[in-house]
């Protein structure tokens, strides 16, 4: 197998002796805004691994934190090793289990076959995804970028949630730490027990080293101190480059100069400067996630959100699994909101009591939707119970969204047809995807700016006490 020449920004993984000593790098298999992924082989035993070279310090730190907090969870990709230097001269490299497929490939293969995913198969995929998200939320990890391509699948049909570069820990990890090998995990049908472990932050180690909580926090603080300038929630792996429709807009969203400067930019949000005042370190940003799976409160600029943003993304993922088409494929954030409202109805105080607290609510208004399309029309030929699962997640009011734990107890999963055993699931290779697969549509780095407002037809701009309002007819 020929080794692909490294890009200009990824020479370090080939030239780092500590990595070459333990891993053979076989070539790059993926590339994103903040990371490159390489296929590798562990020299000690020949194990195939994925080497993720992360070019953003804060993203790497968050991913390491999250994967450690979730260590031992069967439906989360295991962190096998990592390489990190305090001096910041080299990118962090995470060593992960190499998995051959993802949910995007499953959806793409089914769509090309012309046949829907059978209900029994869909139930098993859903159950595993719910277990992954439930594990995250019970360990206070907010993923913030759930989508089919981040749900990796083993050759045996096990779903493993990956790509925690945008994740946010809502509390410090705990430290009850039995050492469980990622290859010796329990049955998918058995309840999982949250596991965490701690290892030295500043150097790669061959075996996990258990620390007391005090020792771990002391070492972790030393690393974090070097990157506090990033701790206002950078938009790692952000594909579309903006956050809410207005609160972080660029002139690509609204082209007239009179709007420029009315609202702070995404870069200002990342630096913690809002309205001329410095935000507290650790403040959230709406500049997260992939647009098609982004919750309405994020599109309206919320910086005070919680785990519910992951639940909205789950609803979009399940809808795509059932229909084989993306539910809300917006070409811009404004288009995204328009599509959501056209299906679910008006976003107002009745459907979302807290909407008036959103930064951009009242600055953008849409013509009242008399006859919303409804989720039933978007999920033709699917059962009422399948549609109901999606409905319980796609609620405008974040407080009304069903949690992953609640859905795991839904009768839908215990009724005929029962979920197929994991080993009976068909796992297509990523190579089987064609150019029109949903997640290849969804690799949004090439979408460009959100500058096309023609699709909205008539647009009226009026001033109000908050600045101005945009109304789409």
C-alpha positions, 0 to 999 in steps of 0.5 A, a space after each residue: 500500500 502506497 503511503 500518501 505524501 503528507 500535507 504541508 501541515 502534517 509533516 510532524 506525525 512522520 518526523 516524530 520519533 516517539 510515534 514512529 517507535 511505537 506505530 507505523 504510519 501507513 497513510 492519511 485516510 481523512 482530513 478536516 479543518 482541525 485534524 488529519 487522520 492516518 491509518 497505522 499499525 501498532 508495532 508491538 502486536 500489529 493492531 490496526 489503529 487510527 492516528 488522529 493528528 489534531 492541529 488545535 490544542 483546545 480541541 485535542 484537550 477536550 477530546 482527551 478529556 471526554 474520551 477519558 471520562 467515557 473510557 469503558 463505555 462500549 458505544 464510544 470509540 476508545 482512546 488507546 494512547 496519545 502523544 502530547 507536548 507541553 511546548 506546543 511545538 507539535 500537534 497532539 496525536 490521539 491513537 484510536 480504534 480503527 473502525 471500517 464504517 459509519 452510519 453515513 455508509 449504512 444510510 447511503 447503502 440503503 438508499 442506493 439499494 432502493 429499499 428502506 432500512 428494516 424496522 428491526 435493523 433501525 431499532 438496533 442502530 437507534 439503541 446503540 446510538 442512544 446508549 452512546 449519547 446516554 453515556 455521554 450525558 450521564 458523564 456530563 459530556 455534551 458532544 455538540 457535533 452528533 451526525 451520521 459520519 461521527 457514529 463509527 461502526 465496527 466490522 461486527 456492527 457495534 456503533 461507537 461515537 467519535 469526534 469529541 473535538 467540540 465536546 464540552 465537559 459540564 463538570 470535572 471528571 470523576 475517578 472511579 477507575 477500574 482498568 477495562 480493555 476496550 476489547 473486553 467490553 460487555 454485551 450490547 444488551 447488558 447495562 453499561 457502567 460509567 468508567 473513567 480513568 486518568 493518565 499523565 497529561 503531558 506524555 504518552 504512556 504505555 499503560 494507564 496510570 491511576 491517579 488520585 483526583 487531586 493529582 490528576 487535577 493538579 497535572 491537568 491544570 498545568 496543561 490547561 493553563 497553557 491554553 486558557 486563551 482558547 477556553 472561550 469555546 472555539 468552533 473546532 471542526 466547524 464546517 460552515 463558519 458562522 454561528 447564529 443567523 445574526 448574532 455572529 453573522 458575517 456580511 455573507 449572510 446580509 450583504 448590506 454594509 448598514 448591518 455590518 458591525 451591528 453584531 459581534 463576529 464568530 471570531 469575537 465570540 471565540 476570543 470572549 469579547 461580546 459587546 465590548 465586554 470580556 466574557 468569563 472563561 469557559 462561556 459557551 458559543 452557538 458556533 458549534 455543530 454541523 448546520 443540518 443537525 444544529 438545534 434551533 436555539 443555536 441557530 438563534 444564537 443561544 450561549 446558554 444551552 445544555 445537553 438538549 442540543 444533542 437530543 435535537 441532533 439525535 432526532 435529525 439523525 433518526 429521521 435520516 436513518 428512517 427516510 434515507 434523506 437529510 431532514 433539514 438540509 439547509 444551505 444557510 443558517 437562515 434557510 435552515 430555520 426556514 426549513 425547520 419551521 416549514 415542517 414543525 410550525 411556528 417558533 414562538 412562545 407557544 411552541 418554545 416558552 423560552 424563545 424570547 430569551 434567545 439573542 436573535 429572537 425578534 430580530 428574524 421573523 417568518 411569515 406564519 405557517 398555516 399548514 406545516 408539512 409535519 414529520 409524518 410527511 417527511 417520513 413516509 412509509 414509516 410506522 407511527 411509533 417510529 415517527 413518534 420517536 423522532 417527534 419526542 426529540 425534535 421539540 422546539 422547547 429544549 425542556 420537552 425533548 426526551 432524554 436518551 435514557 427515557 427513549 431507551 425505555 420506550 416500548 417501541 424497542 421491546 415490541 415486534 419486530 424486535 431489534 436484530 442482534 448486533 452481529 446480524 447488522 449489515 456493515 457496508 464499508 465506507 468505500 461503498 458510498 457514492 457521491 450522493 450519500 448524505 454524509 458526503 453531502 454533509 461534508 460541509 466544508 465546501 458549501 461556502 458562505 451563507 450569502 444566498 438569500 434569494 431563496 427566501 423571496 421577499 425580504 423586509 427590513 424594519 427597525 425596532 428597539 433591538 436594532 432591526 428585524 428581518 421578515 421573510 415572506 
